[in-house]
């Protein structure tokens, strides 16, 4: 895809031609996608994995606290870093959106591994190779695609 954009003469300019307001909307959408993905991960768990009332309260607090913490981190970075806001918002959106993409498709395998560990408390969680390859592959693909996008964009990823 990046090669095709270069041939057309656009390079990374096309990605970062979105105004900062647009990147803010993309970041909000990525945050909503992240929260929806985490919500989906916790729904319909087997009885053995259901949290106690105290764990449930802590999880609910964390569910809402993490996005607030991310927004504070994002605002501080946008205000005090020399990079353009679009670069920081792009990296934030990439990092936040990739987590559900990496975990939701292998949720059943993760649940199975967690159940096996709960039934044998002294053992570590043992993931199958498909789960490992999927999670690591998605995370690395996100890192490499983000880096390639930044490197192909003239003037992005460098100081103003």
LOFINU-618146 format. One line per field, with one value per atom (N, C-alpha, C): residue number from 1; residue in three letters; atom name; x, y, z. Coordinates in steps of 0.2 Angstrom, whole numbers, always signed. Each point is the difference from the previous one (the first is absolute). Layout:
seq = (NUM:...)
type = (ala:...)
atom = (CA:...)
X = (X:...)
Y = (Y:...)
Z = (Z:...)
This chain:
seq = (1:1:1:2:2:2:3:3:3:4:4:4:5:5:5:6:6:6:7:7:7:8:8:8:9:9:9:10:10:10:11:11:11:12:12:12:13:13:13:14:14:14:15:15:15:16:16:16:17:17:17:18:18:18:19:19:19:20:20:20:21:21:21:22:22:22:23:23:23:24:24:24:25:25:25:26:26:26:27:27:27:28:28:28:29:29:29:30:30:30:31:31:31:32:32:32:33:33:33:34:34:34:35:35:35:36:36:36:37:37:37:38:38:38:39:39:39:40:40:40:41:41:41:42:42:42:43:43:43:44:44:44:45:45:45:46:46:46:47:47:47:48:48:48:49:49:49:50:50:50:51:51:51:52:52:52:53:53:53:54:54:54:55:55:55:56:56:56:57:57:57:58:58:58:59:59:59:60:60:60:61:61:61:62:62:62:63:63:63:64:64:64:65:65:65:66:66:66:67:67:67:68:68:68:69:69:69:70:70:70:71:71:71:72:72:72:73:73:73:74:74:74:75:75:75:76:76:76:77:77:77:78:78:78:79:79:79:80:80:80:81:81:81:82:82:82:83:83:83:84:84:84:85:85:85:86:86:86:87:87:87:88:88:88:89:89:89:90:90:90:91:91:91:92:92:92:93:93:93:94:94:94:95:95:95:96:96:96:97:97:97:98:98:98:99:99:99:100:100:100:101:101:101:102:102:102:103:103:103:104:104:104:105:105:105:106:106:106:107:107:107:108:108:108:109:109:109:110:110:110:111:111:111:112:112:112:113:113:113:114:114:114:115:115:115:116:116:116:117:117:117:118:118:118:119:119:119:120:120:120:121:121:121:122:122:122:123:123:123:124:124:124:125:125:125:126:126:126:127:127:127:128:128:128:129:129:129:130:130:130:131:131:131:132:132:132:133:133:133:134:134:134:135:135:135:136:136:136:137:137:137:138:138:138:139:139:139:140:140:140:141:141:141:142:142:142:143:143:143:144:144:144:145:145:145:146:146:146:147:147:147:148:148:148:149:149:149:150:150:150:151:151:151:152:152:152:153:153:153:154:154:154:155:155:155:156:156:156:157:157:157:158:158:158:159:159:159:160:160:160)
type = (unk:unk:unk:unk:unk:unk:unk:unk:unk:unk:unk:unk:unk:unk:unk:unk:unk:unk:unk:unk:unk:unk:unk:unk:unk:unk:unk:unk:unk:unk:unk:unk:unk:unk:unk:unk:unk:unk:unk:unk:unk:unk:unk:unk:unk:unk:unk:unk:unk:unk:unk:unk:unk:unk:unk:unk:unk:unk:unk:unk:unk:unk:unk:unk:unk:unk:unk:unk:unk:unk:unk:unk:unk:unk:unk:unk:unk:unk:unk:unk:unk:unk:unk:unk:unk:unk:unk:unk:unk:unk:unk:unk:unk:unk:unk:unk:unk:unk:unk:unk:unk:unk:unk:unk:unk:unk:unk:unk:unk:unk:unk:unk:unk:unk:unk:unk:unk:unk:unk:unk:unk:unk:unk:unk:unk:unk:unk:unk:unk:unk:unk:unk:unk:unk:unk:unk:unk:unk:unk:unk:unk:unk:unk:unk:unk:unk:unk:unk:unk:unk:unk:unk:unk:unk:unk:unk:unk:unk:unk:unk:unk:unk:unk:unk:unk:unk:unk:unk:unk:unk:unk:unk:unk:unk:unk:unk:unk:unk:unk:unk:unk:unk:unk:unk:unk:unk:unk:unk:unk:unk:unk:unk:unk:unk:unk:unk:unk:unk:unk:unk:unk:unk:unk:unk:unk:unk:unk:unk:unk:unk:unk:unk:unk:unk:unk:unk:unk:unk:unk:unk:unk:unk:unk:unk:unk:unk:unk:unk:unk:unk:unk:unk:unk:unk:unk:unk:unk:unk:unk:unk:unk:unk:unk:unk:unk:unk:unk:unk:unk:unk:unk:unk:unk:unk:unk:unk:unk:unk:unk:unk:unk:unk:unk:unk:unk:unk:unk:unk:unk:unk:unk:unk:unk:unk:unk:unk:unk:unk:unk:unk:unk:unk:unk:unk:unk:unk:unk:unk:unk:unk:unk:unk:unk:unk:unk:unk:unk:unk:unk:unk:unk:unk:unk:unk:unk:unk:unk:unk:unk:unk:unk:unk:unk:unk:unk:unk:unk:unk:unk:unk:unk:unk:unk:unk:unk:unk:unk:unk:unk:unk:unk:unk:unk:unk:unk:unk:unk:unk:unk:unk:unk:unk:unk:unk:unk:unk:unk:unk:unk:unk:unk:unk:unk:unk:unk:unk:unk:unk:unk:unk:unk:unk:unk:unk:unk:unk:unk:unk:unk:unk:unk:unk:unk:unk:unk:unk:unk:unk:unk:unk:unk:unk:unk:unk:unk:unk:unk:unk:unk:unk:unk:unk:unk:unk:unk:unk:unk:unk:unk:unk:unk:unk:unk:unk:unk:unk:unk:unk:unk:unk:unk:unk:unk:unk:unk:unk:unk:unk:unk:unk:unk:unk:unk:unk:unk:unk:unk:unk:unk:unk:unk:unk:unk:unk:unk:unk:unk:unk:unk:unk:unk:unk:unk:unk:unk:unk:unk:unk:unk:unk:unk:unk:unk:unk:unk:unk:unk:unk:unk:unk:unk:unk:unk:unk:unk:unk:unk:unk:unk:unk:unk:unk:unk:unk:unk:unk:unk:unk:unk:unk)
atom = (N:CA:C:N:CA:C:N:CA:C:N:CA:C:N:CA:C:N:CA:C:N:CA:C:N:CA:C:N:CA:C:N:CA:C:N:CA:C:N:CA:C:N:CA:C:N:CA:C:N:CA:C:N:CA:C:N:CA:C:N:CA:C:N:CA:C:N:CA:C:N:CA:C:N:CA:C:N:CA:C:N:CA:C:N:CA:C:N:CA:C:N:CA:C:N:CA:C:N:CA:C:N:CA:C:N:CA:C:N:CA:C:N:CA:C:N:CA:C:N:CA:C:N:CA:C:N:CA:C:N:CA:C:N:CA:C:N:CA:C:N:CA:C:N:CA:C:N:CA:C:N:CA:C:N:CA:C:N:CA:C:N:CA:C:N:CA:C:N:CA:C:N:CA:C:N:CA:C:N:CA:C:N:CA:C:N:CA:C:N:CA:C:N:CA:C:N:CA:C:N:CA:C:N:CA:C:N:CA:C:N:CA:C:N:CA:C:N:CA:C:N:CA:C:N:CA:C:N:CA:C:N:CA:C:N:CA:C:N:CA:C:N:CA:C:N:CA:C:N:CA:C:N:CA:C:N:CA:C:N:CA:C:N:CA:C:N:CA:C:N:CA:C:N:CA:C:N:CA:C:N:CA:C:N:CA:C:N:CA:C:N:CA:C:N:CA:C:N:CA:C:N:CA:C:N:CA:C:N:CA:C:N:CA:C:N:CA:C:N:CA:C:N:CA:C:N:CA:C:N:CA:C:N:CA:C:N:CA:C:N:CA:C:N:CA:C:N:CA:C:N:CA:C:N:CA:C:N:CA:C:N:CA:C:N:CA:C:N:CA:C:N:CA:C:N:CA:C:N:CA:C:N:CA:C:N:CA:C:N:CA:C:N:CA:C:N:CA:C:N:CA:C:N:CA:C:N:CA:C:N:CA:C:N:CA:C:N:CA:C:N:CA:C:N:CA:C:N:CA:C:N:CA:C:N:CA:C:N:CA:C:N:CA:C:N:CA:C:N:CA:C:N:CA:C:N:CA:C:N:CA:C:N:CA:C:N:CA:C:N:CA:C:N:CA:C:N:CA:C:N:CA:C:N:CA:C:N:CA:C:N:CA:C:N:CA:C:N:CA:C:N:CA:C:N:CA:C:N:CA:C:N:CA:C:N:CA:C:N:CA:C:N:CA:C:N:CA:C:N:CA:C:N:CA:C:N:CA:C:N:CA:C:N:CA:C:N:CA:C:N:CA:C:N:CA:C:N:CA:C)
X = (+4:-4:+4:+6:+4:+3:+3:+3:-5:-6:-5:-1:+0:-1:+6:+6:+6:+0:-2:-1:-4:-6:-5:+3:+6:+2:-2:-4:-2:+4:+4:+4:-4:+2:-3:-4:+0:-3:-8:-2:-7:-3:+4:-2:+0:+4:+1:-3:-4:-3:-7:-2:-6:+2:-4:+1:+0:+3:+0:-7:-5:-7:-2:+2:-2:+4:+6:+4:-3:-2:-4:-6:-4:-6:+3:+5:+2:+3:+3:+2:-6:-5:-6:-3:+0:-3:+4:+7:+4:-1:-1:-1:-6:-6:-6:+1:+3:+2:+3:+5:+4:-5:-4:-4:-5:-3:-4:+3:+6:+4:+1:+2:+1:-7:-5:-7:-1:+1:-1:+4:+6:+5:-3:-4:-2:-7:-3:-7:-1:-5:-1:+5:+4:+5:-3:+3:-2:-1:-4:-1:+7:+4:+7:+4:-1:+3:-3:-7:-4:+4:+0:+4:-5:+3:-3:-3:-4:-3:+5:+5:+6:+4:+1:+4:-4:-6:-5:+0:+0:+0:+7:+5:+7:+1:-3:+1:-4:-6:-4:+3:+3:+4:+6:+3:+6:-2:-6:-3:-1:-2:-1:+6:+4:+6:+5:+1:+6:-1:-6:-1:+1:-2:+1:+8:+3:+8:+3:-3:+3:-1:-6:-2:+5:+1:+5:+7:+2:+7:+0:-5:-1:+1:-4:-1:+7:+3:+7:+5:+0:+4:-1:-6:-2:+2:+0:+1:+8:+3:+7:+6:-2:+5:+1:+6:+1:-3:-2:-3:-7:-2:-7:-5:-6:-5:-2:+0:-3:+5:+6:+4:-1:-1:-1:-7:-5:-7:+0:+4:+0:+3:+6:+3:-5:-3:-5:-6:-2:-6:+2:+6:+3:+1:+3:+1:-6:-5:-6:-4:-1:-4:+3:+6:+3:-1:-2:-1:-6:-6:-5:+1:+3:+1:+5:+4:+5:-4:-4:-3:-7:-4:-7:+0:+3:+0:+2:+5:+2:-3:-5:-3:-2:-3:-1:+6:+5:+6:+3:+0:+2:-4:-6:-5:+2:+1:+2:+6:+5:+7:-1:-4:-1:-4:-5:-3:+4:+5:+4:+5:+2:+5:-4:-6:-4:-2:+0:-2:+7:+5:+7:+4:-2:+3:+7:+4:+8:+3:-4:+3:-1:+4:+0:-5:-3:-5:+5:-3:+4:-4:+2:-4:+2:-4:+2:+3:+3:+4:-4:-6:-4:-2:-1:-1:+6:+6:+6:+1:+0:+2:-5:-7:-5:+2:+0:+1:+7:+5:+7:+0:-3:-1:-3:-6:-4:+3:+3:+4:+6:+4:+5:-2:-5:-3:-2:-3:-2:+6:+5:+6:+4:+1:+3:-4:-6:-5:+1:-1:+1:+6:+6:+6:+1:-2:+0:-4:-6:-4:+3:+4:+3:+6:+4:+6:-2:-6:-1:-3:-2:-3:+5:+1:+5:-1:+5:-1:-3:-2:-4:+5:-1:+5:+6:+1:+6:-3:+5:-2:-3:-4:-3:+5)
Y = (-6:+6:+6:+0:+6:+1:-5:+0:+3:-2:+3:+7:+3:+7:+4:-3:+3:+1:-6:+1:+5:+1:+5:+7:+0:+7:+3:-4:+3:-2:-5:-2:+0:+1:+0:+7:+4:+7:-1:-6:-1:-2:-4:-2:+6:+4:+6:+6:+0:+6:+1:-5:+1:+5:+5:+5:-3:+4:-2:-2:+4:-1:-7:-2:-7:-5:+1:-5:+0:+5:+0:-5:+1:-5:-7:-1:-7:-3:+4:-2:-2:+4:-1:-7:-1:-6:-6:+1:-5:-2:+5:-1:-4:+2:-3:-8:-1:-6:-5:+4:-4:-2:+5:-2:-5:+0:-5:-7:+0:-6:-3:+4:-2:-3:+4:-2:-7:-1:-7:-5:+1:-5:-2:+4:-2:-3:+0:-2:-8:-3:-7:-4:+1:-4:-6:-6:-5:+1:-4:+2:+0:-4:-1:+7:+3:+7:+6:-1:+6:+3:+7:+3:+1:+0:+1:+7:+2:+7:+5:-1:+5:+0:-5:+0:+3:-1:+3:+8:+2:+7:+3:-3:+2:+0:-5:+0:+6:+1:+5:+7:+1:+6:+1:-6:+0:+1:-2:+0:+8:+4:+7:+4:-2:+4:-1:-5:-1:+5:+1:+5:+7:+1:+7:+1:-5:+1:+1:-4:+0:+7:+3:+7:+5:+0:+4:+0:-7:-1:+3:-1:+3:+7:+4:+7:+3:-3:+2:-1:-5:-1:+5:+1:+4:+7:+2:+7:+1:-5:+2:-4:-4:-3:+4:+0:+4:-3:-6:-3:+3:+0:+2:-4:+3:-4:-6:+1:-6:-6:+1:-6:-3:+3:-2:-4:+4:-3:-7:+0:-6:-6:+2:-6:-2:+5:-2:-5:+3:-4:-7:-1:-6:-5:+3:-4:-2:+4:-2:-4:+1:-5:-7:-1:-6:-5:+2:-5:-4:+3:-5:-4:+3:-4:-6:+1:-6:-5:+2:-4:-3:+4:-3:-6:-1:-6:-6:+0:-6:+0:+3:+1:-7:-5:-6:-4:+0:-3:+3:+6:+3:-2:-1:-2:-7:-4:-7:-1:+4:+0:+2:+5:+3:-5:-4:-5:-6:-2:-5:+2:+6:+2:+1:+2:+0:-7:-5:-7:-3:+3:-3:+6:+3:+6:+1:-5:+1:+1:-1:+0:+7:+2:+6:+0:+5:+0:-2:-5:-3:+2:+4:+2:-4:-2:-4:+5:-4:+4:+5:-2:+4:+7:-1:+6:+5:-3:+4:+3:-4:+3:+6:-1:+5:+6:+0:+6:+3:-3:+3:+2:-3:+2:+6:+1:+6:+6:-1:+5:+3:-5:+2:+3:-2:+3:+7:+1:+7:+4:-2:+4:+1:-5:+1:+5:-1:+4:+7:+1:+7:+3:-3:+2:+2:-4:+1:+6:+1:+6:+6:+0:+6:+1:-5:+1:+2:-1:+2:+7:+2:+7:+5:+5:+5:+5:+1:+5:-3:-6:-3:-5:+0:-4:+4:+6:+4:+7:+3:+6:+6:+4:+5:+6)
Z = (+0:+0:+0:+4:+1:-7:-3:-7:-5:+0:-4:+1:+6:+1:-2:+0:-2:-8:-3:-7:-3:+4:-2:+2:+4:+1:+7:+4:+6:+6:+0:+6:+6:+6:+6:+1:-5:+1:+0:-3:+0:+7:+4:+6:+5:+0:+5:-3:-6:-2:+3:+4:+5:+5:+1:+5:+7:+5:+7:+2:-2:+3:-2:-7:-2:+4:+1:+4:+7:+3:+7:-1:-5:-1:-1:-3:-1:+6:+4:+7:+5:-1:+4:-2:-7:-2:+2:-1:+2:+8:+4:+7:+1:-3:+0:-2:-6:-2:+5:+3:+6:+5:+3:+5:-2:-6:-2:-1:-2:+0:+7:+5:+6:+3:-1:+2:-3:-6:-3:+2:+2:+3:+7:+4:+6:+0:-5:+0:-1:+3:-1:+2:+6:+2:+4:+0:+4:+7:+4:+7:+4:-2:+4:-1:-5:-1:+1:+3:+2:+6:+0:+5:+6:+6:+6:+0:+5:+0:+1:+4:+1:-7:-3:-6:-6:+0:-5:+1:+6:+2:-3:+2:-2:-8:-3:-7:-3:+2:-2:+0:+6:+1:-5:-1:-4:-7:-2:-7:-2:+5:-1:+1:+5:+2:-6:-3:-5:-6:-3:-5:+2:+7:+2:+1:+2:+1:-7:-5:-7:-3:+2:-3:+3:+7:+3:-3:+0:-3:-7:-4:-7:+0:+4:+0:+2:+5:+2:-6:-3:-6:-5:-2:-5:+1:+7:+1:+1:+3:+2:-5:-5:-4:-6:-3:-6:-6:+0:-6:-2:-6:-2:+4:+1:+4:-4:-7:-4:+1:+1:+1:+6:+6:+6:+0:-3:+0:-4:-6:-4:+4:+4:+4:+5:+4:+5:-3:-6:-3:-2:-2:-2:+6:+5:+6:+3:+1:+3:-4:-6:-4:-1:+0:-1:+6:+6:+5:-1:-1:-1:-7:-5:-6:+2:+4:+2:+5:+4:+5:-1:-3:-1:-5:-5:-4:+3:+5:+3:+8:+1:+6:+3:-4:+2:+2:-3:+1:+7:+1:+6:+6:-1:+5:+2:-5:+1:+4:-2:+3:+8:+1:+7:+4:-3:+4:+2:-5:+1:+6:+0:+6:+6:+0:+6:+3:-4:+2:+3:-2:+3:+2:+6:+3:-1:+1:+0:-7:-5:-7:-3:-5:-3:-6:-2:-6:-6:-4:-5:-7:-4:-6:-6:-4:-6:-5:-5:-5:-4:-2:-4:+4:+6:+4:+1:+1:+0:-6:-6:-6:-2:+1:-1:+4:+6:+4:-1:+0:-2:-7:-5:-7:-1:+4:-1:+3:+6:+3:-4:-2:-5:-6:-3:-6:+1:+6:+2:+1:+3:+1:-6:-5:-6:-5:+0:-4:+2:+7:+2:-1:+1:-2:-7:-4:-8:-2:+3:-1:+2:+6:+2:-4:-2:-4:-7:-3:-6:-1:+6:+0:+1:-5:+1:+5:+4:+6:+6:+0:+6:+4:+6:+4:+2:-3:+2:+4:+2:+4:-5:+3:-4:-2)
